Amino acid sequence: MYEINRDQTSPVNFFAGDFPVVTEAGDVKSGATVRKYAPVIKTADGISEATADGLADLHGIAADDSTDGGVVCYLTGEFFADALTLPDGVTADTLKPAFRKLGIFLK
């Protein structure tokens, strides 16, 4: 008849304060995937995950995994740095100055 299932969730504290959050939806660069909470860049070809070489061109933080060629990005807000999905070779401390210019503050 009925089975008892046990589920667990592991909530992630992502928002770190009351600074206004602004989002924007955009198209993902062809052939690229964007992971949840990853720093992203935006070019004429679309949005893609930032790499260690592209930190000067940061656009925001992906709000969720890309789906159907699109992704929603946070353009402003306060976020916990340890919740970010960081590119290889990048630390939260290296992102802070570039994100501050965008109105994104890491705590």
Backbone hydrogen bonds, N-H to C=O, Kabsch-Sander energy under -0.5 kcal/mol:
donor,donor_aa,acceptor,acceptor_aa,energy
5,N,3,E,-0.7
7,D,5,N,-0.5
13,N,11,P,-0.5
14,F,12,V,-0.9
16,A,78,E,-2.5
17,G,78,E,-0.7
22,V,76,T,-0.7
24,E,73,C,-1.9
26,G,71,V,-2.4
28,V,69,G,-2.6
29,K,47,I,-2.7
30,S,45,D,-0.5
32,A,29,K,-2.4
37,Y,62,A,-2.2
38,A,35,R,-1.7
40,V,60,G,-2.6
41,I,48,S,-2.8
42,K,57,D,-0.7
43,T,46,G,-2.3
46,G,43,T,-1.2
47,I,27,D,-2.7
48,S,41,I,-2.1
50,A,39,P,-2.8
54,G,51,T,-1.1
55,L,52,A,-0.6
57,D,54,G,-1.4
58,L,55,L,-1.1
59,H,40,V,-3.4
60,G,40,V,-1.4
61,I,74,Y,-1.8
62,A,38,A,-2.8
63,A,72,V,-3.4
64,D,72,V,-0.6
66,S,34,V,-2.5
67,T,70,G,-2.2
70,G,67,T,-2.1
71,V,26,G,-2.3
73,C,24,E,-3.0
74,Y,61,I,-3.5
75,L,22,V,-3.6
75,L,73,C,-0.5
76,T,22,V,-1.0
77,G,103,G,-2.2
79,F,105,F,-2.7
80,F,14,F,-2.3
83,A,80,F,-1.4
84,L,81,A,-1.4
85,T,37,Y,-2.4
86,L,84,L,-0.9
90,V,87,P,-1.7
94,T,91,T,-0.5
95,L,91,T,-1.0
96,K,92,A,-1.7
99,F,95,L,-2.6
100,R,96,K,-2.4
101,K,97,P,-1.1
102,L,98,A,-0.5
102,L,99,F,-1.2
103,G,99,F,-0.8
103,G,100,R,-1.0
104,I,99,F,-2.5
105,F,77,G,-2.8
105,F,103,G,-0.5
107,K,79,F,-2.4
